[in-house]
Each structure stands twice: as C-alpha cells, then as structure tokens.
Amino acid sequence: MKGKCPGCNKNEKASWCKIRNCCLEKGYHTCAECVKDVKECKIHNNLIGKIFAFLFNSDRAACIRFIREHGEQTYAEKMTADKQMTMKRK
C-alpha cells in the first residue's frame, strides 16, 4: 500500500463517486452510518461498484458490516495488520 485512504469525506479527487456524494449529503463519515442494508442500496451496488469489487476481489458489503460491528478504528487496524485495502471475497 502506497498511502492511506483519506476516506470519502476527504477524498476530493473522487468527486465523481456517487457513494461519496451520498455520504456527504447525509453528513455521514462512511456508509456504515446509514441504516440501509448495504446489499439493498442502489447507490452502493451500482455497475461501477460491482466492477471495482470484481477487479479488486473486494467484499464491500462485508467491509461495511465489519465497520458497523467493530468501528472504523478496528477496521483500519485490521486492514493495516492484514496489509489490505479491503476485505476479500470468499
């Protein structure tokens, strides 16, 4: 990993990202703060998101569930310890 992800709020280069825009509009730091089930969210489960998930073998819903259960800090520590940027699909 070459650097740290600044998160949706601070990642100004991702102004095109609908997930980021949704978080900003709702005042969320991450999608994990939303009450919607991430698998039912049409913004989170769009075509581009599915392509990214496939290309990076990422289980984005599992990441959100982990953050909801354990918190952002624990998620960040886990990703650092595992030297990963995301949780992998099984």
N, CA, C and O atoms as a printed pandas DataFrame, in Angstrom:
     atom_number atom_name residue_name chain_id  residue_number  x_coord  y_coord  z_coord
0              1         N          MET        A               1    0.851   -1.177    0.000
1              2        CA          MET        A               1    0.000    0.000    0.000
2              3         C          MET        A               1    0.897    1.241    0.000
3              4         O          MET        A               1    1.833    1.348    0.792
4              5         N          LYS        A               2    0.598    2.148   -0.880
5              6        CA          LYS        A               2    1.431    3.327   -1.020
6              7         C          LYS        A               2    1.008    4.481   -0.145
7              8         O          LYS        A               2    1.742    5.466   -0.064
8              9         N          GLY        A               3   -0.068    4.423    0.478
9             10        CA          GLY        A               3   -0.526    5.526    1.298
10            11         C          GLY        A               3   -1.783    5.136    2.014
11            12         O          GLY        A               3   -2.238    3.994    1.947
12            13         N          LYS        A               4   -2.328    6.094    2.694
13            14        CA          LYS        A               4   -3.543    5.825    3.447
14            15         C          LYS        A               4   -4.731    6.422    2.720
15            16         O          LYS        A               4   -4.663    7.520    2.168
16            17         N          CYS        A               5   -5.811    5.678    2.734
17            18        CA          CYS        A               5   -7.043    6.186    2.142
18            19         C          CYS        A               5   -7.561    7.316    3.021
19            20         O          CYS        A               5   -7.694    7.145    4.232
20            21         N          PRO        A               6   -7.853    8.457    2.431
21            22        CA          PRO        A               6   -8.345    9.572    3.241
22            23         C          PRO        A               6   -9.820    9.439    3.626
23            24         O          PRO        A               6  -10.336   10.245    4.399
24            25         N          GLY        A               7  -10.490    8.430    3.092
25            26        CA          GLY        A               7  -11.918    8.267    3.377
26            27         C          GLY        A               7  -12.748    9.119    2.447
27            28         O          GLY        A               7  -12.238   10.022    1.783
28            29         N          CYS        A               8  -14.028    8.823    2.407
29            30        CA          CYS        A               8  -14.927    9.514    1.472
30            31         C          CYS        A               8  -14.953   11.028    1.683
31            32         O          CYS        A               8  -14.921   11.789    0.716
32            33         N          ASN        A               9  -15.011   11.460    2.921
33            34        CA          ASN        A               9  -15.138   12.897    3.180
34            35         C          ASN        A               9  -13.962   13.703    2.674
35            36         O          ASN        A               9  -14.143   14.813    2.173
36            37         N          LYS        A              10  -12.770   13.170    2.795
37            38        CA          LYS        A              10  -11.570   13.936    2.446
38            39         C          LYS        A              10  -11.035   13.640    1.053
39            40         O          LYS        A              10  -10.121   14.327    0.594
40            41         N          ASN        A              11  -11.571   12.649    0.373
41            42        CA          ASN        A              11  -11.064   12.272   -0.938
42            43         C          ASN        A              11  -11.681   13.143   -2.020
43            44         O          ASN        A              11  -12.598   12.714   -2.721
44            45         N          GLU        A              12  -11.189   14.345   -2.155
45            46        CA          GLU        A              12  -11.742   15.319   -3.093
46            47         C          GLU        A              12  -11.544   14.910   -4.549
47            48         O          GLU        A              12  -12.270   15.384   -5.423
48            49         N          LYS        A              13  -10.574   14.039   -4.827
49            50        CA          LYS        A              13  -10.344   13.574   -6.195
50            51         C          LYS        A              13  -11.497   12.695   -6.677
51            52         O          LYS        A              13  -11.679   12.522   -7.882
52            53         N          ALA        A              14  -12.271   12.143   -5.754
53            54        CA          ALA        A              14  -13.368   11.239   -6.111
54            55         C          ALA        A              14  -14.699   11.969   -6.146
55            56         O          ALA        A              14  -15.711   11.442   -5.684
56            57         N          SER        A              15  -14.706   13.172   -6.687
57            58        CA          SER        A              15  -15.938   13.951   -6.747
58            59         C          SER        A              15  -16.994   13.272   -7.620
59            60         O          SER        A              15  -18.181   13.571   -7.492
60            61         N          TRP        A              16  -16.581   12.370   -8.496
61            62        CA          TRP        A              16  -17.469   11.621   -9.374
62            63         C          TRP        A              16  -18.204   10.500   -8.639
63            64         O          TRP        A              16  -19.193    9.976   -9.152
64            65         N          CYS        A              17  -17.739   10.127   -7.451
65            66        CA          CYS        A              17  -18.244    8.949   -6.747
66            67         C          CYS        A              17  -19.613    9.212   -6.118
67            68         O          CYS        A              17  -19.752   10.095   -5.271
68            69         N          LYS        A              18  -20.616    8.446   -6.534
69            70        CA          LYS        A              18  -21.972    8.617   -6.020
70            71         C          LYS        A              18  -22.064    8.209   -4.553
71            72         O          LYS        A              18  -22.844    8.790   -3.798
72            73         N          ILE        A              19  -21.280    7.225   -4.145
73            74        CA          ILE        A              19  -21.277    6.799   -2.741
74            75         C          ILE        A              19  -20.738    7.929   -1.873
75            76         O          ILE        A              19  -21.309    8.251   -0.831
76            77         N          ARG        A              20  -19.641    8.524   -2.308
77            78        CA          ARG        A              20  -19.054    9.658   -1.563
78            79         C          ARG        A              20  -20.053   10.803   -1.466
79            80         O          ARG        A              20  -20.248   11.381   -0.397
80            81         N          ASN        A              21  -20.682   11.125   -2.588
81            82        CA          ASN        A              21  -21.652   12.228   -2.600
82            83         C          ASN        A              21  -22.830   11.944   -1.670
83            84         O          ASN        A              21  -23.314   12.851   -0.993
84            85         N          CYS        A              22  -23.293   10.702   -1.630
85            86        CA          CYS        A              22  -24.389   10.332   -0.742
86            87         C          CYS        A              22  -23.972   10.527    0.717
87            88         O          CYS        A              22  -24.727   11.080    1.516
88            89         N          CYS        A              23  -22.762   10.070    1.056
89            90        CA          CYS        A              23  -22.264   10.237    2.427
90            91         C          CYS        A              23  -22.188   11.719    2.803
91            92         O          CYS        A              23  -22.596   12.113    3.895
92            93         N          LEU        A              24  -21.666   12.528    1.893
93            94        CA          LEU        A              24  -21.544   13.960    2.167
94            95         C          LEU        A              24  -22.909   14.618    2.335
95            96         O          LEU        A              24  -23.101   15.437    3.233
96            97         N          GLU        A              25  -23.857   14.259    1.469
97            98        CA          GLU        A              25  -25.206   14.839    1.549
98            99         C          GLU        A              25  -25.893   14.500    2.865
99           100         O          GLU        A              25  -26.613   15.325    3.427
100          101         N          LYS        A              26  -25.671   13.291    3.350
101          102        CA          LYS        A              26  -26.325   12.840    4.579
102          103         C          LYS        A              26  -25.513   13.152    5.836
103          104         O          LYS        A              26  -25.968   12.909    6.953
104          105         N          GLY        A              27  -24.310   13.692    5.645
105          106        CA          GLY        A              27  -23.466   14.031    6.786
106          107         C          GLY        A              27  -22.799   12.820    7.420
107          108         O          GLY        A              27  -22.409   12.872    8.587
108          109         N          TYR        A              28  -22.664   11.733    6.671
109          110        CA          TYR        A              28  -22.033   10.517    7.177
110          111         C          TYR        A              28  -20.535   10.552    6.914
111          112         O          TYR        A              28  -20.068   11.138    5.938
112          113         N          HIS        A              29  -19.804    9.918    7.801
113          114        CA          HIS        A              29  -18.379    9.731    7.581
114          115         C          HIS        A              29  -18.151    8.536    6.668
115          116         O          HIS        A              29  -17.253    8.556    5.826
116          117         N          THR        A              30  -18.973    7.478    6.836
117          118        CA          THR        A              30  -18.917    6.298    5.972
118          119         C          THR        A              30  -20.327    5.771    5.750
119          120         O          THR        A              30  -21.271    6.186    6.422
120          121         N          CYS        A              31  -20.456    4.858    4.810
121          122        CA          CYS        A              31  -21.734    4.191    4.558
122          123         C          CYS        A              31  -22.198    3.391    5.765
123          124         O          CYS        A              31  -23.389    3.112    5.907
124          125         N          ALA        A              32  -21.284    3.029    6.616
125          126        CA          ALA        A              32  -21.627    2.225    7.791
126          127         C          ALA        A              32  -22.594    2.954    8.724
127          128         O          ALA        A              32  -23.256    2.321    9.546
128          129         N          GLU        A              33  -22.678    4.265    8.602
129          130        CA          GLU        A              33  -23.590    5.038    9.447
130          131         C          GLU        A              33  -25.033    5.004    8.929
131          132         O          GLU        A              33  -25.958    5.373    9.652
132          133         N          CYS        A              34  -25.224    4.572    7.700
133          134        CA          CYS        A              34  -26.556    4.535    7.101
134          135         C          CYS        A              34  -27.342    3.348    7.656
135          136         O          CYS        A              34  -26.775    2.295    7.952
136          137         N          VAL        A              35  -28.647    3.534    7.791
137          138        CA          VAL        A              35  -29.488    2.466    8.330
138          139         C          VAL        A              35  -29.858    1.426    7.269
139          140         O          VAL        A              35  -30.303    0.330    7.610
140          141         N          LYS        A              36  -29.679    1.754    5.995
141          142        CA          LYS        A              36  -29.994    0.815    4.919
142          143         C          LYS        A              36  -29.047   -0.379    4.955
143          144         O          LYS        A              36  -27.875   -0.253    5.312
144          145         N          ASP        A              37  -29.581   -1.545    4.576
145          146        CA          ASP        A              37  -28.735   -2.711    4.360
146          147         C          ASP        A              37  -27.922   -2.429    3.099
147          148         O          ASP        A              37  -28.486   -2.113    2.051
148          149         N          VAL        A              38  -26.623   -2.542    3.199
149          150        CA          VAL        A              38  -25.754   -2.172    2.089
150          151         C          VAL        A              38  -26.061   -2.998    0.835
151          152         O          VAL        A              38  -25.870   -2.504   -0.277
152          153         N          LYS        A              39  -26.523   -4.219    0.980
153          154        CA          LYS        A              39  -26.846   -5.034   -0.194
154          155         C          LYS        A              39  -28.099   -4.537   -0.909
155          156         O          LYS        A              39  -28.309   -4.866   -2.076
156          157         N          GLU        A              40  -28.932   -3.752   -0.231
157          158        CA          GLU        A              40  -30.143   -3.216   -0.836
158          159         C          GLU        A              40  -29.963   -1.788   -1.351
159          160         O          GLU        A              40  -30.872   -1.234   -1.968
160          161         N          CYS        A              41  -28.821   -1.202   -1.107
161          162        CA          CYS        A              41  -28.562    0.178   -1.517
162          163         C          CYS        A              41  -28.204    0.234   -2.997
163          164         O          CYS        A              41  -27.206   -0.346   -3.426
164          165         N          LYS        A              42  -29.030    0.940   -3.776
165          166        CA          LYS        A              42  -28.795    1.043   -5.215
166          167         C          LYS        A              42  -27.594    1.923   -5.546
167          168         O          LYS        A              42  -26.976    1.766   -6.599
168          169         N          ILE        A              43  -27.271    2.836   -4.661
169          170        CA          ILE        A              43  -26.097    3.684   -4.887
170          171         C          ILE        A              43  -24.828    2.858   -4.673
171          172         O          ILE        A              43  -23.882    2.954   -5.455
172          173         N          HIS        A              44  -24.810    2.064   -3.637
173          174        CA          HIS        A              44  -23.629    1.260   -3.317
174          175         C          HIS        A              44  -23.460    0.097   -4.287
175          176         O          HIS        A              44  -22.333   -0.282   -4.607
176          177         N          ASN        A              45  -24.546   -0.461   -4.748
177          178        CA          ASN        A              45  -24.500   -1.633   -5.626
178          179         C          ASN        A              45  -24.762   -1.271   -7.076
179          180         O          ASN        A              45  -25.580   -1.904   -7.743
180          181         N          ASN        A              46  -24.079   -0.267   -7.557
181          182        CA          ASN        A              46  -24.232    0.110   -8.960
182          183         C          ASN        A              46  -23.211   -0.644   -9.820
183          184         O          ASN        A              46  -22.364   -1.362   -9.289
184          185         N          LEU        A              47  -23.289   -0.485  -11.119
185          186        CA          LEU        A              47  -22.425   -1.216  -12.041
186          187         C          LEU        A              47  -20.948   -0.939  -11.787
187          188         O          LEU        A              47  -20.145   -1.872  -11.755
188          189         N          ILE        A              48  -20.582    0.311  -11.608
189          190        CA          ILE        A              48  -19.176    0.651  -11.377
190          191         C          ILE        A              48  -18.677    0.009  -10.086
191          192         O          ILE        A              48  -17.562   -0.511  -10.038
192          193         N          GLY        A              49  -19.501    0.047   -9.042
193          194        CA          GLY        A              49  -19.131   -0.576   -7.775
194          195         C          GLY        A              49  -18.920   -2.069   -7.921
195          196         O          GLY        A              49  -18.001   -2.636   -7.330
196          197         N          LYS        A              50  -19.773   -2.703   -8.708
197          198        CA          LYS        A              50  -19.639   -4.150   -8.930
198          199         C          LYS        A              50  -18.375   -4.465   -9.716
199          200         O          LYS        A              50  -17.715   -5.472   -9.458
200          201         N          ILE        A              51  -18.039   -3.615  -10.665
201          202        CA          ILE        A              51  -16.813   -3.821  -11.445
202          203         C          ILE        A              51  -15.593   -3.670  -10.540
203          204         O          ILE        A              51  -14.687   -4.502  -10.584
204          205         N          PHE        A              52  -15.558   -2.609   -9.715
205          206        CA          PHE        A              52  -14.448   -2.426   -8.782
206          207         C          PHE        A              52  -14.341   -3.609   -7.830
207          208         O          PHE        A              52  -13.244   -4.106   -7.572
208          209         N          ALA        A              53  -15.471   -4.055   -7.311
209          210        CA          ALA        A              53  -15.474   -5.194   -6.381
210          211         C          ALA        A              53  -14.903   -6.432   -7.058
211          212         O          ALA        A              53  -14.140   -7.181   -6.448
212          213         N          PHE        A              54  -15.270   -6.647   -8.311
213          214        CA          PHE        A              54  -14.759   -7.799   -9.061
214          215         C          PHE        A              54  -13.260   -7.666   -9.310
215          216         O          PHE        A              54  -12.499   -8.598   -9.051
216          217         N          LEU        A              55  -12.841   -6.508   -9.813
217          218        CA          LEU        A              55  -11.431   -6.306  -10.146
218          219         C          LEU        A              55  -10.511   -6.425   -8.933
219          220         O          LEU        A              55   -9.404   -6.953   -9.037
220          221         N          PHE        A              56  -10.970   -5.935   -7.787
221          222        CA          PHE        A              56  -10.138   -5.941   -6.590
222          223         C          PHE        A              56  -10.490   -7.069   -5.629
223          224         O          PHE        A              56   -9.998   -7.112   -4.501
224          225         N          ASN        A              57  -11.353   -7.993   -6.089
225          226        CA          ASN        A              57  -11.776   -9.132   -5.264
226          227         C          ASN        A              57  -12.245   -8.654   -3.892
227          228         O          ASN        A              57  -11.899   -9.237   -2.864
228          229         N          SER        A              58  -13.024   -7.602   -3.896
229          230        CA          SER        A              58  -13.441   -6.927   -2.671
230          231         C          SER        A              58  -14.877   -7.286   -2.281
231          232         O          SER        A              58  -15.782   -7.290   -3.115
232          233         N          ASP        A              59  -15.055   -7.581   -1.012
233          234        CA          ASP        A              59  -16.405   -7.791   -0.484
234          235         C          ASP        A              59  -16.790   -6.512    0.258
235          236         O          ASP        A              59  -16.627   -6.405    1.474
236          237         N          ARG        A              60  -17.297   -5.561   -0.495
237          238        CA          ARG        A              60  -17.580   -4.234    0.063
238          239         C          ARG        A              60  -18.662   -4.280    1.128
239          240         O          ARG        A              60  -18.606   -3.528    2.101
240          241         N          ALA        A              61  -19.648   -5.157    0.955
241          242        CA          ALA        A              61  -20.704   -5.280    1.965
242          243         C          ALA        A              61  -20.121   -5.796    3.281
243          244         O          ALA        A              61  -20.526   -5.358    4.358
244          245         N          ALA        A              62  -19.172   -6.726    3.191
245          246        CA          ALA        A              62  -18.531   -7.253    4.402
246          247         C          ALA        A              62  -17.744   -6.153    5.116
247          248         O          ALA        A              62  -17.696   -6.122    6.346
248          249         N          CYS        A              63  -17.137   -5.266    4.359
249          250        CA          CYS        A              63  -16.390   -4.149    4.960
250          251         C          CYS        A              63  -17.342   -3.257    5.766
251          252         O          CYS        A              63  -17.042   -2.879    6.899
252          253         N          ILE        A              64  -18.480   -2.929    5.172
253          254        CA          ILE        A              64  -19.461   -2.078    5.848
254          255         C          ILE        A              64  -19.987   -2.762    7.102
255          256         O          ILE        A              64  -20.093   -2.135    8.156
256          257         N          ARG        A              65  -20.317   -4.051    6.993
257          258        CA          ARG        A              65  -20.810   -4.791    8.159
258          259         C          ARG        A              65  -19.763   -4.834    9.270
259          260         O          ARG        A              65  -20.097   -4.687   10.445
260          261         N          PHE        A              66  -18.496   -5.034    8.900
261          262        CA          PHE        A              66  -17.423   -5.075    9.893
262          263         C          PHE        A              66  -17.305   -3.735   10.606
263          264         O          PHE        A              66  -17.173   -3.693   11.829
264          265         N          ILE        A              67  -17.352   -2.641    9.851
265          266        CA          ILE        A              67  -17.259   -1.309   10.453
266          267         C          ILE        A              67  -18.437   -1.070   11.393
267          268         O          ILE        A              67  -18.257   -0.516   12.477
268          269         N          ARG        A              68  -19.626   -1.476   10.996
269          270        CA          ARG        A              68  -20.804   -1.310   11.856
270          271         C          ARG        A              68  -20.644   -2.076   13.171
271          272         O          ARG        A              68  -21.010   -1.581   14.237
272          273         N          GLU        A              69  -20.098   -3.275   13.082
273          274        CA          GLU        A              69  -19.943   -4.113   14.279
274          275         C          GLU        A              69  -18.784   -3.698   15.175
275          276         O          GLU        A              69  -18.903   -3.703   16.400
276          277         N          HIS        A              70  -17.666   -3.340   14.559
277          278        CA          HIS        A              70  -16.437   -3.143   15.321
278          279         C          HIS        A              70  -15.897   -1.718   15.322
279          280         O          HIS        A              70  -15.021   -1.390   16.123
280          281         N          GLY        A              71  -16.402   -0.876   14.442
281          282        CA          GLY        A              71  -15.945    0.509   14.366
282          283         C          GLY        A              71  -14.860    0.733   13.322
283          284         O          GLY        A              71  -14.170   -0.194   12.898
284          285         N          GLU        A              72  -14.736    1.986   12.925
285          286        CA          GLU        A              72  -13.767    2.363   11.887
286          287         C          GLU        A              72  -12.326    2.108   12.306
287          288         O          GLU        A              72  -11.514    1.631   11.513
288          289         N          GLN        A              73  -12.018    2.426   13.551
289          290        CA          GLN        A              73  -10.647    2.274   14.022
290          291         C          GLN        A              73  -10.210    0.807   13.966
291          292         O          GLN        A              73   -9.111    0.501   13.503
292          293         N          THR        A              74  -11.068   -0.093   14.436
293          294        CA          THR        A              74  -10.743   -1.522   14.415
294          295         C          THR        A              74  -10.610   -2.013   12.979
295          296         O          THR        A              74   -9.733   -2.822   12.678
296          297         N          TYR        A              75  -11.475   -1.529   12.094
297          298        CA          TYR        A              75  -11.383   -1.895   10.677
298          299         C          TYR        A              75  -10.041   -1.431   10.106
299          300         O          TYR        A              75   -9.359   -2.196    9.424
300          301         N          ALA        A              76   -9.664   -0.188   10.380
301          302        CA          ALA        A              76   -8.396    0.347    9.883
302          303         C          ALA        A              76   -7.216   -0.462   10.422
303          304         O          ALA        A              76   -6.268   -0.754    9.692
304          305         N          GLU        A              77   -7.281   -0.816   11.686
305          306        CA          GLU        A              77   -6.205   -1.616   12.285
306          307         C          GLU        A              77   -6.129   -3.000   11.640
307          308         O          GLU        A              77   -5.039   -3.517   11.397
308          309         N          LYS        A              78   -7.294   -3.599   11.363
309          310        CA          LYS        A              78   -7.327   -4.914   10.719
310          311         C          LYS        A              78   -6.744   -4.838    9.314
311          312         O          LYS        A              78   -5.943   -5.689    8.927
312          313         N          MET        A              79   -7.136   -3.833    8.557
313          314        CA          MET        A              79   -6.619   -3.702    7.191
314          315         C          MET        A              79   -5.107   -3.459    7.202
315          316         O          MET        A              79   -4.387   -3.973    6.346
316          317         N          THR        A              80   -4.635   -2.682    8.166
317          318        CA          THR        A              80   -3.198   -2.436    8.286
318          319         C          THR        A              80   -2.469   -3.718    8.642
319          320         O          THR        A              80   -1.453   -4.048    8.031
320          321         N          ALA        A              81   -2.982   -4.443    9.625
321          322        CA          ALA        A              81   -2.350   -5.699   10.052
322          323         C          ALA        A              81   -2.342   -6.727    8.920
323          324         O          ALA        A              81   -1.373   -7.467    8.747
324          325         N          ASP        A              82   -3.438   -6.764    8.150
325          326        CA          ASP        A              82   -3.551   -7.723    7.045
326          327         C          ASP        A              82   -2.885   -7.228    5.766
327          328         O          ASP        A              82   -2.815   -7.954    4.774
328          329         N          LYS        A              83   -2.393   -5.982    5.793
329          330        CA          LYS        A              83   -1.785   -5.333    4.630
330          331         C          LYS        A              83   -2.737   -5.368    3.438
331          332         O          LYS        A              83   -2.357   -5.720    2.322
332          333         N          GLN        A              84   -3.989   -4.990    3.714
333          334        CA          GLN        A              84   -5.047   -4.990    2.711
334          335         C          GLN        A              84   -5.712   -3.617    2.664
335          336         O          GLN        A              84   -5.611   -2.831    3.606
336          337         N          MET        A              85   -6.385   -3.346    1.566
337          338        CA          MET        A              85   -7.176   -2.121    1.440
338          339         C          MET        A              85   -8.656   -2.423    1.611
339          340         O          MET        A              85   -9.465   -1.516    1.806
340          341         N          THR        A              86   -9.009   -3.712    1.538
341          342        CA          THR        A              86  -10.405   -4.140    1.605
342          343         C          THR        A              86  -10.473   -5.574    2.089
343          344         O          THR        A              86   -9.467   -6.283    2.105
344          345         N          MET        A              87  -11.657   -5.995    2.480
345          346        CA          MET        A              87  -11.862   -7.391    2.822
346          347         C          MET        A              87  -12.098   -8.149    1.522
347          348         O          MET        A              87  -12.861   -7.701    0.667
348          349         N          LYS        A              88  -11.459   -9.268    1.376
349          350        CA          LYS        A              88  -11.554  -10.055    0.153
350          351         C          LYS        A              88  -12.820  -10.904    0.136
351          352         O          LYS        A              88  -13.308  -11.338    1.179
352          353         N          ARG        A              89  -13.342  -11.133   -1.068
353          354        CA          ARG        A              89  -14.486  -12.030   -1.236
354          355         C          ARG        A              89  -14.040  -13.450   -0.962
355          356         O          ARG        A              89  -12.910  -13.834   -1.262
356          357         N          LYS        A              90  -14.940  -14.219   -0.392
357          358        CA          LYS        A              90  -14.615  -15.626   -0.099
358          359         C          LYS        A              90  -15.222  -16.530   -1.118
359          360         O          LYS        A              90  -15.058  -17.747   -1.038
